[in-house]
Amino acid sequence: MKRFFVALIGGTVMLIGTAFLILPGPGLPIVAAGLAILATEFIWARRALRSAKGAAAKVRRKSGLKEWLRRRREAAAGKFNN
């Protein structure tokens, strides 16, 4: 019974997230939330979530976001120290 409700809620959240990929809204975080809900009961969802986290980390590393944020912080600190 619990597994059914987790599947129902997680599937619904994923469908809403999928709709938000086309409509204006935060589609990817909602799809990830739905996958996280499903991962509490289903191994396939756990694997998919782990894979998605790995892909997101890879994109984040390649984007240079961490380096950009570091430069911004240093510039802001220098601005306030003068």
MOPAC internal coordinates of N, CA, C and O (Angstrom, degrees):
PM7 1SCF
backbone

  N    0.0000 0     0.00 0     0.00 0    0    0    0
  C    1.4483 1     0.00 0     0.00 0    1    0    0
  C    1.5315 1   111.06 1     0.00 0    2    1    0
  O    1.2310 1   120.71 1   135.20 1    3    2    1
  N    1.3538 1   116.24 1   -44.80 1    3    2    1
  C    1.4559 1   120.44 1   179.22 1    5    3    2
  C    1.5243 1   110.21 1   -61.90 1    6    5    3
  O    1.2310 1   120.79 1   138.54 1    7    6    5
  N    1.3121 1   116.10 1   -41.46 1    7    6    5
  C    1.4582 1   121.46 1  -179.45 1    9    7    6
  C    1.5273 1   111.12 1   -61.48 1   10    9    7
  O    1.2310 1   120.54 1   141.96 1   11   10    9
  N    1.3183 1   116.58 1   -38.04 1   11   10    9
  C    1.4607 1   121.31 1   178.30 1   13   11   10
  C    1.5197 1   110.91 1   -63.35 1   14   13   11
  O    1.2310 1   119.91 1   134.23 1   15   14   13
  N    1.3315 1   117.78 1   -45.77 1   15   14   13
  C    1.4588 1   121.20 1  -178.97 1   17   15   14
  C    1.5296 1   111.95 1   -68.29 1   18   17   15
  O    1.2310 1   120.67 1   142.93 1   19   18   17
  N    1.3228 1   116.32 1   -37.07 1   19   18   17
  C    1.4656 1   119.17 1   175.86 1   21   19   18
  C    1.5262 1   109.64 1   -63.52 1   22   21   19
  O    1.2310 1   120.40 1   136.89 1   23   22   21
  N    1.3247 1   116.83 1   -43.11 1   23   22   21
  C    1.4650 1   120.43 1   178.56 1   25   23   22
  C    1.5270 1   110.84 1   -64.32 1   26   25   23
  O    1.2310 1   120.25 1   139.55 1   27   26   25
  N    1.3049 1   117.13 1   -40.45 1   27   26   25
  C    1.4610 1   121.24 1   179.80 1   29   27   26
  C    1.5310 1   111.78 1   -65.27 1   30   29   27
  O    1.2310 1   120.65 1   131.32 1   31   30   29
  N    1.3076 1   116.36 1   -48.68 1   31   30   29
  C    1.4718 1   120.40 1  -178.66 1   33   31   30
  C    1.5262 1   110.52 1   -68.76 1   34   33   31
  O    1.2310 1   120.28 1   132.57 1   35   34   33
  N    1.3287 1   117.07 1   -47.43 1   35   34   33
  C    1.4611 1   120.56 1  -179.83 1   37   35   34
  C    1.5211 1   112.08 1   -62.56 1   38   37   35
  O    1.2310 1   120.43 1   138.85 1   39   38   37
  N    1.3311 1   116.79 1   -41.15 1   39   38   37
  C    1.4586 1   120.49 1   177.76 1   41   39   38
  C    1.5139 1   112.45 1   -65.01 1   42   41   39
  O    1.2310 1   120.70 1   140.24 1   43   42   41
  N    1.3250 1   116.27 1   -39.76 1   43   42   41
  C    1.4619 1   120.83 1   178.53 1   45   43   42
  C    1.5287 1   110.76 1   -64.62 1   46   45   43
  O    1.2310 1   120.39 1   135.91 1   47   46   45
  N    1.3252 1   116.87 1   -44.09 1   47   46   45
  C    1.4666 1   120.79 1   178.94 1   49   47   46
  C    1.5309 1   109.57 1   -62.99 1   50   49   47
  O    1.2310 1   120.28 1   138.84 1   51   50   49
  N    1.3312 1   117.06 1   -41.16 1   51   50   49
  C    1.4651 1   119.50 1   178.65 1   53   51   50
  C    1.5242 1   111.45 1   -65.55 1   54   53   51
  O    1.2310 1   119.82 1   141.50 1   55   54   53
  N    1.3148 1   117.96 1   -38.50 1   55   54   53
  C    1.4693 1   120.10 1   177.19 1   57   55   54
  C    1.5263 1   111.60 1   -64.64 1   58   57   55
  O    1.2310 1   120.64 1   138.60 1   59   58   57
  N    1.3124 1   116.37 1   -41.40 1   59   58   57
  C    1.4713 1   119.93 1   176.78 1   61   59   58
  C    1.5241 1   109.88 1   -62.56 1   62   61   59
  O    1.2310 1   120.31 1   136.49 1   63   62   61
  N    1.3233 1   117.00 1   -43.51 1   63   62   61
  C    1.4592 1   120.94 1   177.94 1   65   63   62
  C    1.5141 1   111.88 1   -62.45 1   66   65   63
  O    1.2310 1   120.32 1   140.83 1   67   66   65
  N    1.3286 1   116.99 1   -39.17 1   67   66   65
  C    1.4615 1   120.95 1   177.85 1   69   67   66
  C    1.5206 1   110.35 1   -64.58 1   70   69   67
  O    1.2310 1   120.37 1   140.60 1   71   70   69
  N    1.3159 1   116.90 1   -39.40 1   71   70   69
  C    1.4653 1   120.10 1   176.99 1   73   71   70
  C    1.5273 1   110.28 1   -63.97 1   74   73   71
  O    1.2310 1   120.63 1   142.37 1   75   74   73
  N    1.3376 1   116.40 1   -37.63 1   75   74   73
  C    1.4646 1   120.42 1   179.65 1   77   75   74
  C    1.5250 1   112.67 1   -71.12 1   78   77   75
  O    1.2310 1   119.87 1   166.49 1   79   78   77
  N    1.3226 1   117.85 1   -13.51 1   79   78   77
  C    1.4657 1   119.29 1   173.97 1   81   79   78
  C    1.5235 1   110.02 1   -67.81 1   82   81   79
  O    1.2310 1   120.82 1   149.37 1   83   82   81
  N    1.3313 1   116.04 1   -30.63 1   83   82   81
  C    1.4573 1   121.69 1   178.96 1   85   83   82
  C    1.5240 1   110.73 1   -94.40 1   86   85   83
  O    1.2310 1   120.78 1   135.18 1   87   86   85
  N    1.3196 1   116.12 1   -44.82 1   87   86   85
  C    1.4617 1   121.96 1   179.41 1   89   87   86
  C    1.5311 1   109.76 1   -81.15 1   90   89   87
  O    1.2310 1   119.94 1   -17.20 1   91   90   89
  N    1.3200 1   117.72 1   162.80 1   91   90   89
  C    1.4712 1   118.51 1   176.80 1   93   91   90
  C    1.5287 1   110.55 1   -69.92 1   94   93   91
  O    1.2310 1   121.47 1   -56.22 1   95   94   93
  N    1.3123 1   114.79 1   123.78 1   95   94   93
  C    1.4550 1   119.58 1   179.99 1   97   95   94
  C    1.5123 1   110.22 1   162.05 1   98   97   95
  O    1.2310 1   120.18 1    -7.78 1   99   98   97
  N    1.3163 1   117.26 1   172.22 1   99   98   97
  C    1.4645 1   121.81 1  -177.34 1  101   99   98
  C    1.5273 1   111.64 1   -82.36 1  102  101   99
  O    1.2310 1   120.06 1  -101.81 1  103  102  101
  N    1.3146 1   117.48 1    78.19 1  103  102  101
  C    1.4593 1   121.92 1  -173.13 1  105  103  102
  C    1.5113 1   114.63 1   -65.84 1  106  105  103
  O    1.2310 1   119.67 1   126.80 1  107  106  105
  N    1.3337 1   118.24 1   -53.20 1  107  106  105
  C    1.4648 1   120.50 1  -174.92 1  109  107  106
  C    1.5297 1   113.61 1   -62.90 1  110  109  107
  O    1.2310 1   118.84 1   137.15 1  111  110  109
  N    1.3327 1   119.82 1   -42.85 1  111  110  109
  C    1.4684 1   117.56 1   177.87 1  113  111  110
  C    1.5342 1   112.95 1   -64.48 1  114  113  111
  O    1.2310 1   120.18 1   147.14 1  115  114  113
  N    1.3183 1   117.25 1   -32.86 1  115  114  113
  C    1.4659 1   119.62 1   179.36 1  117  115  114
  C    1.5245 1   110.51 1   -72.40 1  118  117  115
  O    1.2310 1   120.35 1   140.57 1  119  118  117
  N    1.3355 1   116.94 1   -39.43 1  119  118  117
  C    1.4704 1   119.74 1   175.33 1  121  119  118
  C    1.5249 1   109.33 1   -61.88 1  122  121  119
  O    1.2310 1   119.90 1   137.44 1  123  122  121
  N    1.3318 1   117.80 1   -42.56 1  123  122  121
  C    1.4646 1   121.21 1   178.34 1  125  123  122
  C    1.5319 1   111.21 1   -62.83 1  126  125  123
  O    1.2310 1   120.41 1   141.71 1  127  126  125
  N    1.3242 1   116.82 1   -38.29 1  127  126  125
  C    1.4754 1   120.02 1   177.74 1  129  127  126
  C    1.5246 1   110.79 1   -64.85 1  130  129  127
  O    1.2310 1   120.62 1   137.57 1  131  130  129
  N    1.3256 1   116.42 1   -42.43 1  131  130  129
  C    1.4626 1   119.84 1   177.04 1  133  131  130
  C    1.5162 1   111.66 1   -62.05 1  134  133  131
  O    1.2310 1   120.88 1   139.23 1  135  134  133
  N    1.3301 1   115.91 1   -40.77 1  135  134  133
  C    1.4636 1   120.35 1   177.92 1  137  135  134
  C    1.5238 1   110.61 1   -65.42 1  138  137  135
  O    1.2310 1   120.27 1   142.54 1  139  138  137
  N    1.3275 1   117.09 1   -37.46 1  139  138  137
  C    1.4710 1   120.56 1   177.82 1  141  139  138
  C    1.5302 1   110.94 1   -65.74 1  142  141  139
  O    1.2310 1   120.41 1   142.02 1  143  142  141
  N    1.3186 1   116.82 1   -37.98 1  143  142  141
  C    1.4700 1   119.97 1   176.77 1  145  143  142
  C    1.5214 1   109.93 1   -64.11 1  146  145  143
  O    1.2310 1   120.79 1   134.51 1  147  146  145
  N    1.3318 1   116.10 1   -45.49 1  147  146  145
  C    1.4635 1   119.65 1   179.09 1  149  147  146
  C    1.5282 1   111.94 1   -65.48 1  150  149  147
  O    1.2310 1   120.37 1   148.57 1  151  150  149
  N    1.3277 1   116.91 1   -31.43 1  151  150  149
  C    1.4643 1   120.91 1  -178.28 1  153  151  150
  C    1.5269 1   112.94 1   -67.43 1  154  153  151
  O    1.2310 1   120.29 1   163.68 1  155  154  153
  N    1.3271 1   117.05 1   -16.32 1  155  154  153
  C    1.4681 1   118.47 1   177.26 1  157  155  154
  C    1.5257 1   111.96 1   -68.87 1  158  157  155
  O    1.2310 1   120.06 1   158.99 1  159  158  157
  N    1.3327 1   117.48 1   -21.01 1  159  158  157
  C    1.4598 1   121.11 1  -177.25 1  161  159  158
  C    1.5254 1   115.24 1  -124.06 1  162  161  159
  O    1.2310 1   119.98 1   159.19 1  163  162  161
  N    1.3292 1   117.64 1   -20.81 1  163  162  161
  C    1.4626 1   120.14 1  -172.56 1  165  163  162
  C    1.5231 1   111.11 1  -120.84 1  166  165  163
  O    1.2310 1   120.94 1   -49.21 1  167  166  165
  N    1.3302 1   115.81 1   130.79 1  167  166  165
  C    1.4579 1   121.21 1  -178.88 1  169  167  166
  C    1.5226 1   111.17 1   -67.14 1  170  169  167
  O    1.2310 1   119.68 1   141.45 1  171  170  169
  N    1.3286 1   118.22 1   -38.55 1  171  170  169
  C    1.4625 1   120.42 1  -179.51 1  173  171  170
  C    1.5226 1   110.88 1   -61.22 1  174  173  171
  O    1.2310 1   120.31 1   144.32 1  175  174  173
  N    1.3285 1   117.01 1   -35.68 1  175  174  173
  C    1.4598 1   120.52 1   179.19 1  177  175  174
  C    1.5302 1   110.36 1   -72.35 1  178  177  175
  O    1.2310 1   120.65 1   144.57 1  179  178  177
  N    1.3279 1   116.37 1   -35.43 1  179  178  177
  C    1.4604 1   120.53 1   176.74 1  181  179  178
  C    1.5244 1   110.71 1   -61.43 1  182  181  179
  O    1.2310 1   121.18 1   136.29 1  183  182  181
  N    1.3423 1   115.34 1   -43.71 1  183  182  181
  C    1.4689 1   120.02 1   178.52 1  185  183  182
  C    1.5223 1   110.97 1   -65.24 1  186  185  183
  O    1.2310 1   120.53 1   137.45 1  187  186  185
  N    1.3259 1   116.59 1   -42.55 1  187  186  185
  C    1.4655 1   120.34 1  -179.88 1  189  187  186
  C    1.5290 1   110.60 1   -64.59 1  190  189  187
  O    1.2310 1   120.13 1   140.10 1  191  190  189
  N    1.3200 1   117.35 1   -39.90 1  191  190  189
  C    1.4652 1   121.43 1   178.78 1  193  191  190
  C    1.5249 1   110.67 1   -65.55 1  194  193  191
  O    1.2310 1   120.36 1   137.61 1  195  194  193
  N    1.3279 1   116.92 1   -42.39 1  195  194  193
  C    1.4637 1   120.52 1   177.80 1  197  195  194
  C    1.5287 1   110.58 1   -62.24 1  198  197  195
  O    1.2310 1   120.68 1   138.93 1  199  198  197
  N    1.3113 1   116.31 1   -41.07 1  199  198  197
  C    1.4627 1   120.85 1   178.52 1  201  199  198
  C    1.5264 1   110.96 1   -65.46 1  202  201  199
  O    1.2310 1   120.45 1   138.59 1  203  202  201
  N    1.3215 1   116.74 1   -41.41 1  203  202  201
  C    1.4675 1   120.84 1   179.47 1  205  203  202
  C    1.5231 1   110.64 1   -66.01 1  206  205  203
  O    1.2310 1   119.90 1   140.85 1  207  206  205
  N    1.3227 1   117.80 1   -39.15 1  207  206  205
  C    1.4658 1   120.70 1   177.61 1  209  207  206
  C    1.5221 1   110.46 1   -64.11 1  210  209  207
  O    1.2310 1   120.43 1   139.76 1  211  210  209
  N    1.3317 1   116.79 1   -40.24 1  211  210  209
  C    1.4585 1   120.30 1   178.23 1  213  211  210
  C    1.5192 1   111.68 1   -64.54 1  214  213  211
  O    1.2310 1   120.43 1   138.23 1  215  214  213
  N    1.3272 1   116.78 1   -41.77 1  215  214  213
  C    1.4652 1   120.51 1   178.48 1  217  215  214
  C    1.5226 1   110.82 1   -65.32 1  218  217  215
  O    1.2310 1   120.13 1   139.66 1  219  218  217
  N    1.3188 1   117.36 1   -40.34 1  219  218  217
  C    1.4676 1   120.64 1   179.20 1  221  219  218
  C    1.5285 1   110.62 1   -65.26 1  222  221  219
  O    1.2310 1   120.19 1   140.08 1  223  222  221
  N    1.3265 1   117.23 1   -39.92 1  223  222  221
  C    1.4651 1   120.47 1   178.30 1  225  223  222
  C    1.5277 1   110.44 1   -64.74 1  226  225  223
  O    1.2310 1   120.61 1   140.13 1  227  226  225
  N    1.3178 1   116.45 1   -39.87 1  227  226  225
  C    1.4709 1   120.78 1   179.17 1  229  227  226
  C    1.5284 1   110.64 1   -63.96 1  230  229  227
  O    1.2310 1   120.29 1   136.64 1  231  230  229
  N    1.3224 1   117.04 1   -43.36 1  231  230  229
  C    1.4663 1   120.88 1   178.45 1  233  231  230
  C    1.5198 1   110.10 1   -64.67 1  234  233  231
  O    1.2310 1   120.43 1   138.70 1  235  234  233
  N    1.3268 1   116.77 1   -41.30 1  235  234  233
  C    1.4616 1   120.84 1  -179.97 1  237  235  234
  C    1.5308 1   110.74 1   -62.79 1  238  237  235
  O    1.2310 1   120.26 1   138.45 1  239  238  237
  N    1.3451 1   117.12 1   -41.55 1  239  238  237
  C    1.4665 1   120.19 1   178.14 1  241  239  238
  C    1.5198 1   111.22 1   -64.76 1  242  241  239
  O    1.2310 1   120.12 1   136.74 1  243  242  241
  N    1.3206 1   117.37 1   -43.26 1  243  242  241
  C    1.4652 1   121.01 1  -177.84 1  245  243  242
  C    1.5228 1   112.53 1   -72.61 1  246  245  243
  O    1.2310 1   120.03 1   155.86 1  247  246  245
  N    1.3236 1   117.54 1   -24.14 1  247  246  245
  C    1.4609 1   120.10 1  -176.88 1  249  247  246
  C    1.5203 1   112.62 1   -73.72 1  250  249  247
  O    1.2310 1   120.04 1   157.18 1  251  250  249
  N    1.3294 1   117.53 1   -22.82 1  251  250  249
  C    1.4575 1   120.94 1  -178.20 1  253  251  250
  C    1.5187 1   112.84 1    77.93 1  254  253  251
  O    1.2310 1   120.02 1  -162.82 1  255  254  253
  N    1.3086 1   117.57 1    17.18 1  255  254  253
  C    1.4632 1   121.66 1  -178.19 1  257  255  254
  C    1.5241 1   111.88 1   -60.53 1  258  257  255
  O    1.2310 1   120.17 1   137.62 1  259  258  257
  N    1.3223 1   117.29 1   -42.38 1  259  258  257
  C    1.4629 1   120.67 1  -178.44 1  261  259  258
  C    1.5246 1   110.76 1   -61.82 1  262  261  259
  O    1.2310 1   120.56 1   136.15 1  263  262  261
  N    1.3356 1   116.53 1   -43.85 1  263  262  261
  C    1.4637 1   121.02 1   178.51 1  265  263  262
  C    1.5318 1   110.97 1   -64.75 1  266  265  263
  O    1.2310 1   120.30 1   138.71 1  267  266  265
  N    1.3214 1   117.02 1   -41.29 1  267  266  265
  C    1.4585 1   121.64 1   179.03 1  269  267  266
  C    1.5309 1   110.93 1   -62.20 1  270  269  267
  O    1.2310 1   120.60 1   135.39 1  271  270  269
  N    1.3261 1   116.45 1   -44.61 1  271  270  269
  C    1.4663 1   120.67 1   178.52 1  273  271  270
  C    1.5321 1   111.14 1   -63.27 1  274  273  271
  O    1.2310 1   120.56 1   140.31 1  275  274  273
  N    1.3383 1   116.54 1   -39.69 1  275  274  273
  C    1.4559 1   120.01 1   178.64 1  277  275  274
  C    1.5236 1   110.87 1   -62.14 1  278  277  275
  O    1.2310 1   120.38 1   135.25 1  279  278  277
  N    1.3329 1   116.88 1   -44.75 1  279  278  277
  C    1.4668 1   120.65 1   178.69 1  281  279  278
  C    1.5215 1   111.04 1   -62.55 1  282  281  279
  O    1.2310 1   120.27 1   139.41 1  283  282  281
  N    1.3306 1   117.10 1   -40.59 1  283  282  281
  C    1.4658 1   120.72 1   179.26 1  285  283  282
  C    1.5306 1   110.96 1   -63.33 1  286  285  283
  O    1.2310 1   120.63 1   137.59 1  287  286  285
  N    1.3367 1   116.40 1   -42.41 1  287  286  285
  C    1.4596 1   120.43 1   179.09 1  289  287  286
  C    1.5186 1   111.30 1   -63.60 1  290  289  287
  O    1.2310 1   120.90 1   137.08 1  291  290  289
  N    1.3362 1   115.89 1   -42.92 1  291  290  289
  C    1.4647 1   119.45 1   178.88 1  293  291  290
  C    1.5240 1   111.21 1   -64.01 1  294  293  291
  O    1.2310 1   120.74 1   139.00 1  295  294  293
  N    1.3390 1   116.20 1   -41.00 1  295  294  293
  C    1.4624 1   119.69 1   179.36 1  297  295  294
  C    1.5273 1   110.43 1   -65.16 1  298  297  295
  O    1.2310 1   120.41 1   139.70 1  299  298  297
  N    1.3145 1   116.82 1   -40.30 1  299  298  297
  C    1.4687 1   120.49 1   179.87 1  301  299  298
  C    1.5275 1   110.15 1   -67.68 1  302  301  299
  O    1.2310 1   120.34 1   140.73 1  303  302  301
  N    1.3252 1   116.96 1   -39.27 1  303  302  301
  C    1.4732 1   120.10 1   179.44 1  305  303  302
  C    1.5162 1   110.09 1   -65.77 1  306  305  303
  O    1.2310 1   119.88 1   140.33 1  307  306  305
  N    1.3197 1   117.83 1   -39.67 1  307  306  305
  C    1.4557 1   121.53 1   178.18 1  309  307  306
  C    1.5124 1   111.97 1   -66.90 1  310  309  307
  O    1.2310 1   120.60 1   144.67 1  311  310  309
  N    1.2971 1   116.46 1   -35.33 1  311  310  309
  C    1.4594 1   122.00 1   179.79 1  313  311  310
  C    1.5250 1   110.68 1   -66.06 1  314  313  311
  O    1.2310 1   120.39 1   141.20 1  315  314  313
  N    1.3243 1   116.86 1   -38.80 1  315  314  313
  C    1.4597 1   120.14 1  -177.37 1  317  315  314
  C    1.5269 1   112.18 1   -82.59 1  318  317  315
  O    1.2310 1   120.07 1   159.55 1  319  318  317
  N    1.3201 1   117.47 1   -20.45 1  319  318  317
  C    1.4680 1   120.17 1  -179.76 1  321  319  318
  C    1.5295 1   111.65 1   -79.37 1  322  321  319
  O    1.2310 1   119.74 1   160.80 1  323  322  321
  N    1.3071 1   118.10 1   -19.20 1  323  322  321
  C    1.4759 1   120.15 1  -178.90 1  325  323  322
  C    1.4854 1   112.92 1   -83.80 1  326  325  323
  O    1.2310 1   120.10 1   180.00 1  327  326  325

